[in-house]
Amino acid sequence: MNLLSPFKTFVIVAQHLNFSAAARQLDLPRATVSARVRELEKQLGVRLFQRNNRNVSLTEEGQHYLEACQQALSAFEDADAALSLGEKLQGEIRLALPVTLPNQHFLEALTTFQKKYPDITIEMLLSDQVLDLAANRVDIAIRGKSPVSTDLVARELDATDMILVATKKWMSLNLPIENWNDLVLHDPLALCPFASVKPSIKTDEMSQSLALCLLGTGAALLPRSICESQLKDGSLQELESDTELPRLSKYLIYQQPKYLPQRVKVLIDFLLHELRS
């Protein structure tokens, strides 16, 4: 029995003014219908019906309660209809991403999705900070670390190499490096496998770490994917280290599927296919 069953039962009995007829419409035993009404009367502390062997009629309180129940049930039906819009694949999806992620391939993928589902809009929230999904009304997040919370689902997308980079001028002033623990290093993801010296200006955002590295304020440990253009044009060069560097996995993170609208589930499946290929 769902939470609305007693109220629906009361309304149908009130419409028929006959417990047997109401039981037939509900496809329930008459005793069950009577028990639901009695329990409702007990909770309310009033009689809703006057009963005798032949007739059933609404009390004054029952008549007022009938009108209130009909309005409430109508409101619930309207709410159900509004939620069902998600099943029609329309509405907004809020997508939290690292600042550096929306590259050409990613944006082309989202454009393909939007053409397929034109009634779905996507708002991208760009930040290297780990946003709380519930507090920020985020439907899907892409992060470099799997969440600790067991309330969330994390699906690995892919992994990229982390590399040490620096400007040519910085290298000319600081190489060779005798002790890697003395390296002034921008490490926004805190993944460096050896101890290092924090720079005077530090940040936990990859794009700002890249910019600071380009200004010659230290080396940086960053995903190869966000340094590719700088490596190609020579503004950054790769530092070789004897220590094995980590790989950065990207995860698609979302609430448990039973709580998700259909439009969000469709985008999750789409991103898993596009970003893993």
Contacts in CASP RR format, 6 or more apart in sequence:
PFRMAT RR
TARGET T0000
AUTHOR 0000-0000-0000
METHOD contacts of the structure
MODEL  1
MNLLSPFKTFVIVAQHLNFSAAARQLDLPRATVSARVRELEKQLGVRLFQ
RNNRNVSLTEEGQHYLEACQQALSAFEDADAALSLGEKLQGEIRLALPVT
LPNQHFLEALTTFQKKYPDITIEMLLSDQVLDLAANRVDIAIRGKSPVST
DLVARELDATDMILVATKKWMSLNLPIENWNDLVLHDPLALCPFASVKPS
IKTDEMSQSLALCLLGTGAALLPRSICESQLKDGSLQELESDTELPRLSK
YLIYQQPKYLPQRVKVLIDFLLHELRS
4 73 0 8 1.000
4 76 0 8 1.000
5 36 0 8 1.000
6 36 0 8 1.000
6 37 0 8 1.000
6 39 0 8 1.000
6 40 0 8 1.000
7 40 0 8 1.000
7 69 0 8 1.000
7 72 0 8 1.000
7 73 0 8 1.000
8 73 0 8 1.000
9 22 0 8 1.000
9 26 0 8 1.000
9 28 0 8 1.000
9 33 0 8 1.000
9 36 0 8 1.000
9 37 0 8 1.000
9 40 0 8 1.000
10 36 0 8 1.000
10 37 0 8 1.000
10 40 0 8 1.000
10 48 0 8 1.000
10 65 0 8 1.000
10 66 0 8 1.000
10 69 0 8 1.000
11 66 0 8 1.000
11 69 0 8 1.000
11 70 0 8 1.000
11 73 0 8 1.000
12 22 0 8 1.000
12 25 0 8 1.000
12 26 0 8 1.000
13 19 0 8 1.000
13 22 0 8 1.000
13 33 0 8 1.000
13 37 0 8 1.000
13 49 0 8 1.000
13 56 0 8 1.000
14 48 0 8 1.000
14 49 0 8 1.000
14 58 0 8 1.000
14 62 0 8 1.000
14 66 0 8 1.000
15 22 0 8 1.000
16 22 0 8 1.000
16 25 0 8 1.000
17 55 0 8 1.000
17 56 0 8 1.000
17 57 0 8 1.000
17 58 0 8 1.000
18 56 0 8 1.000
19 30 0 8 1.000
19 33 0 8 1.000
19 34 0 8 1.000
19 37 0 8 1.000
19 56 0 8 1.000
20 30 0 8 1.000
22 33 0 8 1.000
23 29 0 8 1.000
23 30 0 8 1.000
23 32 0 8 1.000
23 33 0 8 1.000
26 33 0 8 1.000
37 48 0 8 1.000
37 49 0 8 1.000
40 48 0 8 1.000
41 47 0 8 1.000
41 48 0 8 1.000
44 61 0 8 1.000
44 65 0 8 1.000
46 59 0 8 1.000
46 61 0 8 1.000
46 62 0 8 1.000
46 65 0 8 1.000
47 59 0 8 1.000
47 61 0 8 1.000
47 62 0 8 1.000
48 58 0 8 1.000
48 59 0 8 1.000
48 61 0 8 1.000
48 62 0 8 1.000
48 65 0 8 1.000
49 56 0 8 1.000
49 57 0 8 1.000
49 58 0 8 1.000
49 59 0 8 1.000
49 62 0 8 1.000
50 56 0 8 1.000
50 57 0 8 1.000
50 58 0 8 1.000
50 59 0 8 1.000
58 66 0 8 1.000
83 261 0 8 1.000
85 91 0 8 1.000
86 261 0 8 1.000
86 262 0 8 1.000
86 263 0 8 1.000
87 261 0 8 1.000
87 262 0 8 1.000
88 119 0 8 1.000
89 117 0 8 1.000
89 119 0 8 1.000
89 120 0 8 1.000
89 262 0 8 1.000
89 263 0 8 1.000
89 266 0 8 1.000
90 117 0 8 1.000
90 119 0 8 1.000
90 120 0 8 1.000
90 263 0 8 1.000
91 119 0 8 1.000
91 120 0 8 1.000
91 121 0 8 1.000
91 263 0 8 1.000
92 120 0 8 1.000
92 121 0 8 1.000
92 122 0 8 1.000
92 123 0 8 1.000
93 120 0 8 1.000
93 121 0 8 1.000
93 122 0 8 1.000
93 123 0 8 1.000
93 139 0 8 1.000
93 140 0 8 1.000
93 263 0 8 1.000
93 264 0 8 1.000
93 267 0 8 1.000
94 122 0 8 1.000
94 123 0 8 1.000
94 125 0 8 1.000
94 136 0 8 1.000
94 137 0 8 1.000
94 138 0 8 1.000
94 139 0 8 1.000
94 140 0 8 1.000
95 122 0 8 1.000
95 123 0 8 1.000
95 124 0 8 1.000
95 125 0 8 1.000
95 138 0 8 1.000
95 139 0 8 1.000
95 140 0 8 1.000
95 141 0 8 1.000
95 142 0 8 1.000
95 267 0 8 1.000
96 125 0 8 1.000
96 127 0 8 1.000
96 131 0 8 1.000
96 133 0 8 1.000
96 136 0 8 1.000
96 138 0 8 1.000
96 140 0 8 1.000
96 141 0 8 1.000
96 142 0 8 1.000
97 124 0 8 1.000
97 125 0 8 1.000
97 126 0 8 1.000
97 127 0 8 1.000
97 141 0 8 1.000
97 142 0 8 1.000
98 126 0 8 1.000
98 127 0 8 1.000
98 128 0 8 1.000
98 142 0 8 1.000
98 143 0 8 1.000
98 144 0 8 1.000
98 206 0 8 1.000
99 126 0 8 1.000
99 127 0 8 1.000
99 128 0 8 1.000
99 205 0 8 1.000
99 206 0 8 1.000
99 207 0 8 1.000
100 128 0 8 1.000
100 206 0 8 1.000
100 207 0 8 1.000
100 210 0 8 1.000
100 223 0 8 1.000
100 225 0 8 1.000
100 226 0 8 1.000
101 142 0 8 1.000
101 250 0 8 1.000
102 124 0 8 1.000
102 126 0 8 1.000
103 225 0 8 1.000
106 275 0 8 1.000
109 270 0 8 1.000
109 271 0 8 1.000
109 274 0 8 1.000
109 275 0 8 1.000
110 122 0 8 1.000
112 274 0 8 1.000
113 120 0 8 1.000
113 122 0 8 1.000
113 267 0 8 1.000
113 270 0 8 1.000
114 120 0 8 1.000
114 122 0 8 1.000
117 263 0 8 1.000
117 266 0 8 1.000
120 263 0 8 1.000
120 266 0 8 1.000
120 267 0 8 1.000
122 267 0 8 1.000
125 131 0 8 1.000
125 136 0 8 1.000
125 138 0 8 1.000
127 205 0 8 1.000
128 188 0 8 1.000
128 204 0 8 1.000
128 205 0 8 1.000
128 206 0 8 1.000
128 207 0 8 1.000
129 204 0 8 1.000
129 205 0 8 1.000
130 143 0 8 1.000
130 145 0 8 1.000
131 138 0 8 1.000
131 141 0 8 1.000
132 138 0 8 1.000
133 139 0 8 1.000
133 141 0 8 1.000
133 152 0 8 1.000
133 253 0 8 1.000
133 254 0 8 1.000
133 255 0 8 1.000
139 254 0 8 1.000
139 255 0 8 1.000
139 260 0 8 1.000
139 264 0 8 1.000
139 267 0 8 1.000
140 252 0 8 1.000
140 253 0 8 1.000
140 254 0 8 1.000
140 264 0 8 1.000
140 267 0 8 1.000
140 268 0 8 1.000
140 271 0 8 1.000
141 252 0 8 1.000
141 253 0 8 1.000
141 254 0 8 1.000
142 157 0 8 1.000
142 250 0 8 1.000
142 251 0 8 1.000
142 252 0 8 1.000
142 253 0 8 1.000
142 271 0 8 1.000
143 250 0 8 1.000
143 251 0 8 1.000
143 253 0 8 1.000
144 189 0 8 1.000
144 248 0 8 1.000
144 249 0 8 1.000
144 250 0 8 1.000
144 251 0 8 1.000
145 189 0 8 1.000
145 251 0 8 1.000
146 154 0 8 1.000
146 156 0 8 1.000
146 249 0 8 1.000
146 251 0 8 1.000
146 253 0 8 1.000
147 154 0 8 1.000
147 251 0 8 1.000
147 253 0 8 1.000
151 255 0 8 1.000
151 256 0 8 1.000
152 253 0 8 1.000
152 254 0 8 1.000
152 255 0 8 1.000
152 256 0 8 1.000
153 253 0 8 1.000
153 254 0 8 1.000
153 255 0 8 1.000
153 256 0 8 1.000
153 257 0 8 1.000
154 251 0 8 1.000
154 252 0 8 1.000
154 253 0 8 1.000
155 251 0 8 1.000
155 252 0 8 1.000
155 253 0 8 1.000
155 268 0 8 1.000
155 272 0 8 1.000
156 249 0 8 1.000
156 250 0 8 1.000
156 251 0 8 1.000
156 252 0 8 1.000
157 249 0 8 1.000
157 250 0 8 1.000
157 251 0 8 1.000
157 252 0 8 1.000
157 271 0 8 1.000
157 272 0 8 1.000
157 275 0 8 1.000
157 276 0 8 1.000
158 249 0 8 1.000
158 250 0 8 1.000
158 275 0 8 1.000
158 276 0 8 1.000
159 247 0 8 1.000
159 248 0 8 1.000
159 249 0 8 1.000
159 250 0 8 1.000
160 223 0 8 1.000
160 224 0 8 1.000
160 225 0 8 1.000
160 247 0 8 1.000
160 248 0 8 1.000
160 250 0 8 1.000
161 223 0 8 1.000
161 224 0 8 1.000
161 245 0 8 1.000
161 247 0 8 1.000
161 248 0 8 1.000
162 189 0 8 1.000
162 191 0 8 1.000
162 221 0 8 1.000
162 222 0 8 1.000
162 223 0 8 1.000
162 224 0 8 1.000
162 245 0 8 1.000
162 246 0 8 1.000
162 247 0 8 1.000
162 248 0 8 1.000
163 221 0 8 1.000
163 222 0 8 1.000
163 223 0 8 1.000
163 224 0 8 1.000
163 227 0 8 1.000
163 238 0 8 1.000
163 239 0 8 1.000
163 245 0 8 1.000
164 185 0 8 1.000
164 219 0 8 1.000
164 220 0 8 1.000
164 221 0 8 1.000
164 238 0 8 1.000
164 239 0 8 1.000
164 240 0 8 1.000
164 241 0 8 1.000
164 245 0 8 1.000
165 213 0 8 1.000
165 219 0 8 1.000
165 220 0 8 1.000
165 222 0 8 1.000
165 227 0 8 1.000
165 230 0 8 1.000
165 231 0 8 1.000
165 236 0 8 1.000
165 237 0 8 1.000
165 238 0 8 1.000
165 239 0 8 1.000
166 174 0 8 1.000
166 213 0 8 1.000
166 216 0 8 1.000
166 218 0 8 1.000
166 219 0 8 1.000
166 220 0 8 1.000
166 236 0 8 1.000
166 237 0 8 1.000
166 239 0 8 1.000
167 213 0 8 1.000
167 214 0 8 1.000
167 216 0 8 1.000
167 235 0 8 1.000
167 236 0 8 1.000
167 237 0 8 1.000
168 234 0 8 1.000
168 237 0 8 1.000
169 216 0 8 1.000
170 216 0 8 1.000
170 218 0 8 1.000
170 219 0 8 1.000
171 237 0 8 1.000
171 239 0 8 1.000
174 219 0 8 1.000
177 183 0 8 1.000
177 239 0 8 1.000
180 194 0 8 1.000
180 196 0 8 1.000
180 241 0 8 1.000
180 242 0 8 1.000
180 243 0 8 1.000
181 194 0 8 1.000
181 195 0 8 1.000
181 196 0 8 1.000
181 197 0 8 1.000
182 196 0 8 1.000
182 197 0 8 1.000
183 194 0 8 1.000
183 196 0 8 1.000
183 197 0 8 1.000
183 219 0 8 1.000
184 196 0 8 1.000
184 197 0 8 1.000
184 198 0 8 1.000
184 199 0 8 1.000
184 217 0 8 1.000
184 218 0 8 1.000
184 219 0 8 1.000
185 192 0 8 1.000
185 196 0 8 1.000
185 197 0 8 1.000
185 198 0 8 1.000
185 199 0 8 1.000
185 218 0 8 1.000
185 219 0 8 1.000
185 220 0 8 1.000
185 221 0 8 1.000
186 199 0 8 1.000
186 202 0 8 1.000
186 203 0 8 1.000
186 209 0 8 1.000
186 212 0 8 1.000
186 213 0 8 1.000
186 217 0 8 1.000
186 218 0 8 1.000
186 219 0 8 1.000
186 220 0 8 1.000
186 221 0 8 1.000
186 222 0 8 1.000
187 196 0 8 1.000
187 209 0 8 1.000
187 220 0 8 1.000
187 221 0 8 1.000
188 203 0 8 1.000
188 204 0 8 1.000
188 205 0 8 1.000
188 206 0 8 1.000
188 208 0 8 1.000
188 209 0 8 1.000
188 220 0 8 1.000
188 222 0 8 1.000
189 204 0 8 1.000
189 206 0 8 1.000
189 221 0 8 1.000
189 248 0 8 1.000
190 204 0 8 1.000
191 221 0 8 1.000
191 246 0 8 1.000
191 248 0 8 1.000
192 221 0 8 1.000
193 243 0 8 1.000
193 244 0 8 1.000
193 245 0 8 1.000
193 246 0 8 1.000
194 243 0 8 1.000
199 212 0 8 1.000
199 217 0 8 1.000
199 218 0 8 1.000
200 217 0 8 1.000
201 212 0 8 1.000
201 217 0 8 1.000
203 209 0 8 1.000
203 212 0 8 1.000
206 222 0 8 1.000
206 223 0 8 1.000
206 226 0 8 1.000
207 226 0 8 1.000
209 220 0 8 1.000
209 222 0 8 1.000
210 220 0 8 1.000
210 222 0 8 1.000
210 226 0 8 1.000
210 227 0 8 1.000
210 230 0 8 1.000
212 218 0 8 1.000
212 220 0 8 1.000
213 219 0 8 1.000
213 220 0 8 1.000
213 222 0 8 1.000
213 236 0 8 1.000
214 230 0 8 1.000
214 235 0 8 1.000
214 236 0 8 1.000
219 239 0 8 1.000
221 245 0 8 1.000
223 248 0 8 1.000
224 231 0 8 1.000
227 236 0 8 1.000
230 236 0 8 1.000
231 237 0 8 1.000
231 238 0 8 1.000
250 275 0 8 1.000
252 268 0 8 1.000
252 271 0 8 1.000
252 272 0 8 1.000
252 275 0 8 1.000
254 260 0 8 1.000
254 264 0 8 1.000
254 268 0 8 1.000
257 265 0 8 1.000
260 268 0 8 1.000
END
